[in-house]
Amino acid sequence: MITTEEQGGVGRIVLDRHEKRNALDIEHLQSLRAAVEKFADTSRAIVVTGAGTSFCAGADFGGVYGEGFRTALYATLHAITAAPVPVIAAVNGPAIGAGTQLAIACDLRVAADTAVFAVPTARNGLAVDPWTVRRLALLAGGGAARAVLLGCERLDAARALGCGLADRLGTDAEATAWAREIAEFAPLSLRYAKTALESLFEPRRWDPRLDQLFDSCWSSEDFAESQRARDEKRAPRFRGR
């Protein structure tokens, strides 16, 4: 379930799926995208957070192997980056895989003491798109991005703050208070600044070989093996094909 409320010029979006630690499937991605697009028209700032002890445990593996998940995920991430108002992630707990992607799609991140960022795609035969790789490296730096993507390291809140992945340490309430402060700023100035940052630092073009390599991961035998291994509750045996 996705819950929403608007108060003081701030739209709040809460991932509320306790039994799955707020993991995302197609339905919840579509609801999240709709909420972002709604508040983009009615609010001065948006806060995205998770209910309970997790921000977002990533993709719901019951759906990630099916058709349409990637399309829904990247459409939602694009809706966040395209929103004309600042979007703040209140990372109240683990943000794993698609959870980290959701956090870095937001403009600002406030991390609780229990926050953890990780993108363990190499452990399960998956891949994130070139935009995610670039965004992560721009925010956290090349060294941290390599540690996360190649070494499957988990960054706690303190390390995330130290490398720039998190902008502040704080609670959901503190993230919302910051959003209320931002909501009082000049909307046209904020819209210009966000658009300038996106267009100057993140042009939409990259080497087309990246898209080919990305697609090959999702169509590989290793990807199919990761699904079998998960169903059989064993470690995957990757062969590089």
C-alpha positions in Angstrom: 0.0 0.0 0.0 1.1 3.6 -0.7 -0.3 6.2 1.7 -0.2 9.9 1.0 -1.0 13.2 2.7 -0.4 16.8 2.0 0.2 19.5 4.7 1.9 22.8 4.7 2.8 22.6 1.0 4.6 19.3 1.5 3.3 16.0 -0.1 4.2 12.9 1.9 4.4 9.5 0.3 4.8 6.5 2.5 5.6 3.0 1.3 3.5 0.9 3.7 4.0 -2.8 3.0 5.3 -4.3 6.2 5.1 -7.9 5.3 7.6 -7.3 2.4 9.7 -4.6 4.1 8.3 -2.1 1.6 9.6 -4.0 -1.4 8.4 -2.8 -4.7 6.3 -4.6 -7.3 4.6 -3.3 -10.4 1.4 -2.3 -8.6 3.3 -0.3 -5.9 5.6 1.3 -8.5 2.6 2.5 -10.5 1.0 3.9 -7.3 4.2 5.6 -6.3 4.5 7.2 -9.7 0.9 8.4 -9.6 1.5 9.9 -6.1 4.7 11.7 -7.3 3.0 13.1 -10.4 0.0 14.3 -8.3 2.1 16.1 -5.7 4.3 17.6 -8.4 1.3 19.6 -9.4 -0.1 20.5 -6.0 2.9 20.7 -3.6 6.0 22.8 -3.1 8.1 19.8 -2.0 7.7 16.0 -1.6 8.9 13.6 1.0 9.2 9.8 0.2 9.7 7.4 3.1 8.9 3.9 4.3 6.7 2.7 7.1 8.2 0.6 9.9 11.9 -0.2 10.1 12.7 -0.3 6.3 12.8 2.4 3.7 12.6 -0.1 0.8 14.0 -3.6 0.7 14.3 -3.4 -3.1 12.4 -5.3 -5.7 9.8 -7.8 -4.8 11.5 -10.9 -6.3 8.1 -12.3 -6.9 7.7 -9.7 -9.7 11.2 -8.7 -10.7 11.6 -11.8 -12.9 8.3 -11.0 -14.8 7.7 -8.7 -17.7 7.1 -5.1 -17.0 8.9 -4.6 -13.8 11.9 -2.7 -15.2 9.6 -0.5 -17.3 7.5 0.4 -14.2 10.7 0.9 -12.1 12.4 3.3 -14.5 9.2 5.2 -15.3 8.8 5.8 -11.5 12.4 6.9 -11.1 12.0 9.3 -14.1 8.8 10.7 -12.6 10.8 11.7 -9.5 13.7 13.3 -11.4 11.3 15.1 -13.7 9.1 16.5 -10.9 9.5 20.3 -10.9 9.7 20.4 -7.1 12.4 19.1 -4.7 11.9 15.5 -3.6 13.4 14.4 -0.4 14.0 10.8 0.6 13.6 10.2 4.3 15.7 7.0 4.5 14.4 5.5 7.7 16.1 2.1 7.4 17.6 -0.2 4.8 17.4 1.0 1.2 18.5 -2.1 -0.8 18.7 -2.4 -4.6 15.7 -0.6 -6.0 15.4 1.1 -2.6 18.8 2.8 -3.2 17.7 3.6 -6.7 14.6 5.2 -5.3 16.7 7.2 -2.8 19.2 8.5 -5.3 16.4 9.5 -7.7 15.3 12.0 -5.1 17.0 15.3 -4.9 18.0 15.1 -1.3 18.5 12.3 1.2 18.1 12.4 5.0 19.4 9.2 6.5 18.3 7.8 9.9 20.9 6.0 12.1 19.5 2.7 10.8 19.8 3.6 7.1 21.8 1.3 4.9 22.4 1.7 1.2 23.3 -1.3 -1.1 22.9 -2.5 -4.7 23.8 -6.2 -4.6 23.0 -6.9 -8.2 26.2 -8.9 -8.7 25.2 -11.3 -6.0 22.0 -12.3 -7.9 22.7 -11.9 -11.6 20.8 -8.6 -12.1 21.9 -5.2 -13.3 21.0 -1.6 -12.9 20.8 0.7 -15.8 23.5 3.3 -16.9 21.6 6.1 -15.3 21.7 4.5 -11.9 25.5 3.9 -12.2 26.1 7.5 -13.2 23.8 9.0 -10.6 25.3 6.9 -7.8 28.9 7.9 -8.9 27.9 11.6 -9.1 26.4 11.5 -5.6 28.7 9.2 -3.7 31.9 9.4 -5.8 33.5 6.9 -8.0 35.2 5.0 -5.2 32.0 4.5 -3.2 30.1 3.6 -6.4 32.7 0.9 -7.2 32.6 -0.5 -3.7 28.8 -0.7 -3.9 28.4 -2.1 -7.4 31.6 -4.2 -7.7 32.2 -5.2 -4.1 28.5 -5.3 -3.1 29.4 -3.2 0.0 26.7 -1.8 2.2 27.0 1.8 3.2 25.7 2.7 6.6 24.3 6.2 7.4 27.7 7.6 8.6 29.6 6.4 5.6 26.8 7.6 3.3 27.0 11.1 4.8 30.8 11.1 4.6 30.8 10.3 0.8 27.8 12.6 -0.1 25.2 9.9 -0.7 23.3 11.3 2.3 22.9 15.0 2.7 21.9 15.0 6.4 21.4 12.5 9.3 18.0 12.7 10.8 14.6 11.2 11.4 11.5 11.3 9.2 10.2 14.2 11.2 13.5 16.1 10.6 13.3 15.3 6.8 9.7 16.6 6.8 10.7 19.8 8.6 13.4 20.4 6.0 10.9 19.9 3.3 8.6 22.5 4.9 11.4 24.9 5.0 12.2 24.3 1.3 8.5 24.7 0.5 8.8 28.3 1.5 11.6 29.0 -1.0 10.9 30.6 -4.4 9.4 27.8 -6.6 10.8 29.2 -9.9 14.3 29.3 -8.5 14.0 25.7 -7.2 12.6 24.5 -10.5 15.5 26.2 -12.4 18.1 24.8 -10.1 16.8 21.3 -10.3 16.5 21.4 -14.1 20.0 22.9 -14.4 21.6 20.3 -12.2 19.8 17.5 -14.2 20.7 18.9 -17.6 24.3 20.0 -16.9 25.5 17.0 -15.0 23.3 14.2 -16.3 22.9 14.5 -20.1 20.6 11.8 -21.5 23.2 10.3 -23.9 25.8 7.7 -23.2 27.7 5.0 -25.1 25.0 2.7 -26.6 27.1 -0.3 -25.6 26.1 0.3 -22.0 22.4 -0.4 -23.0 23.5 -3.5 -24.8 25.4 -4.9 -21.9 22.6 -4.0 -19.5 20.1 -5.9 -21.6 22.4 -8.8 -21.9 22.5 -9.3 -18.1 18.7 -9.5 -18.0 18.5 -12.1 -20.9 21.5 -14.2 -19.7 21.7 -17.7 -18.5 23.0 -16.3 -15.2 19.8 -14.3 -14.8 17.7 -17.5 -15.2 20.1 -19.3 -12.8 19.5 -16.6 -10.2 15.8 -17.2 -10.4 16.2 -21.0 -10.1 18.6 -20.6 -7.2 16.1 -18.4 -5.4 13.3 -20.8 -6.0 15.4 -23.7 -4.8 16.8 -21.7 -1.8 20.5 -22.2 -2.7 23.4 -20.1 -3.8 23.5 -19.3 -7.5 26.2 -20.9 -9.7 27.1 -18.2 -12.3 28.9 -19.1 -15.5 29.2 -15.7 -17.2 26.9 -16.4 -20.0 
